[in-house]
Amino acid sequence: MASIFTKIIQGDIPSYKIAEDEKYYAFLDINPLAKGHTLVIPKKETDYIFDLSDEDISGMMVFAKKIALAIEKVVPCKKVGIAVLGLEVPHAHIHVVPINTIYDIDFKQPKLKFTGEEFEVISKEISSKIIA
């Protein structure tokens, strides 16, 4: 059975897309730790990030860098951090999160709530700042 992320890539489940190319897809986390919290995933469904090829891991990180640089232009923050947990969804993914302290990327923190309209605005703002 396809993972929830594969269903998002296929358009079966809606998402607030930030960017995609032939190999990777980025979309806003619907339970974000911060405004702009984005997930970067490979389009090829692979459960464990370290089961990806070296080329796919490095490509995903370069793709995530473009997203992070765009987030910095939209969300005031000291840096953009990344986290790879890999336990919550059986599809490799990188959390790209604007941070001001080391505690901002603590997944025990309460999640933020945004309306659909707010998610739309955030995704469009970040998407518009991506440099190819």
C-alpha positions in Angstrom: 0.0 0.0 0.0 1.3 3.5 -0.9 2.4 5.8 1.9 0.6 9.0 2.7 3.4 10.9 1.0 3.2 8.8 -2.2 -0.6 9.7 -2.2 0.3 13.4 -1.8 2.8 13.2 -4.7 0.2 11.5 -6.9 -2.4 14.1 -6.0 -4.7 11.7 -4.2 -4.3 13.7 -1.0 -4.0 17.5 -1.2 -0.9 19.3 0.0 0.5 22.9 0.2 3.2 22.3 -2.4 6.3 24.4 -2.2 8.2 22.9 -5.1 8.9 19.7 -7.1 11.2 18.4 -9.8 11.4 15.0 -11.4 12.9 13.4 -8.3 11.8 15.4 -5.2 8.7 17.1 -3.8 8.4 19.7 -1.0 5.3 20.7 0.8 4.2 22.4 4.1 3.9 20.2 7.2 0.3 20.4 8.2 1.3 20.1 11.9 4.2 22.5 11.9 6.7 23.4 14.6 7.1 26.8 12.9 5.6 28.9 10.1 7.2 27.5 6.9 8.0 24.1 8.3 8.4 22.1 5.1 8.9 18.4 4.3 11.2 17.4 1.5 10.7 13.9 0.1 11.9 11.7 -2.7 9.2 10.8 -5.2 10.5 7.2 -5.1 8.9 5.6 -2.1 11.7 4.4 0.2 11.1 3.9 3.9 14.5 4.6 5.3 16.6 7.6 4.2 19.8 5.7 4.3 18.4 3.1 1.9 18.4 5.8 -0.8 21.4 5.9 -3.2 24.2 8.3 -2.5 23.0 10.3 -5.6 19.4 10.5 -4.3 20.5 11.5 -0.7 22.8 14.3 -2.0 20.2 15.4 -4.6 17.5 15.6 -1.9 19.8 17.7 0.3 20.5 20.1 -2.5 16.8 20.3 -3.2 16.2 21.0 0.5 18.8 23.7 0.5 16.8 25.6 -2.2 13.7 25.3 0.0 15.6 26.5 3.1 17.0 29.5 1.3 13.5 30.5 0.2 12.1 30.0 3.7 14.7 32.4 5.1 13.4 35.1 2.8 9.9 34.7 4.0 10.1 33.6 7.7 12.2 35.7 10.1 14.6 33.3 11.8 18.3 32.9 12.7 18.7 29.8 10.6 16.8 27.0 9.0 17.4 23.6 10.7 16.8 20.1 9.3 15.8 16.9 11.1 15.5 13.4 9.8 13.5 11.1 12.1 12.0 8.5 9.8 9.7 6.9 12.3 6.4 8.6 11.8 5.8 7.9 8.1 7.3 5.0 6.1 8.7 7.3 3.4 12.1 9.0 3.7 11.8 12.7 4.4 13.6 15.8 5.7 12.0 18.3 8.0 13.1 21.8 7.0 12.3 24.1 9.9 13.0 27.8 10.6 14.6 28.1 14.0 15.8 30.8 16.4 16.9 28.4 19.2 17.8 24.8 19.5 14.5 24.1 21.1 12.5 25.2 18.1 13.0 21.9 16.4 11.9 19.8 19.4 9.0 17.6 18.2 7.5 17.5 21.7 6.6 21.2 21.3 3.0 22.1 20.6 2.3 22.2 16.9 1.0 25.5 15.3 -2.4 25.7 13.7 -3.0 27.6 10.5 -6.1 27.9 8.3 -6.2 26.6 4.8 -5.9 30.1 3.5 -2.9 30.8 5.7 -1.2 27.6 4.5 -1.9 28.7 0.9 -0.3 32.2 1.5 2.7 30.7 3.2 3.3 28.1 0.5 3.0 30.7 -2.3 5.3 33.1 -0.6 8.0 30.5 -0.1 7.6 29.0 -3.6 8.0 32.5 -5.1 11.4 32.9 -3.5 13.0 29.7 -4.8 15.9 30.3 -7.0 16.4 27.6 -9.7 
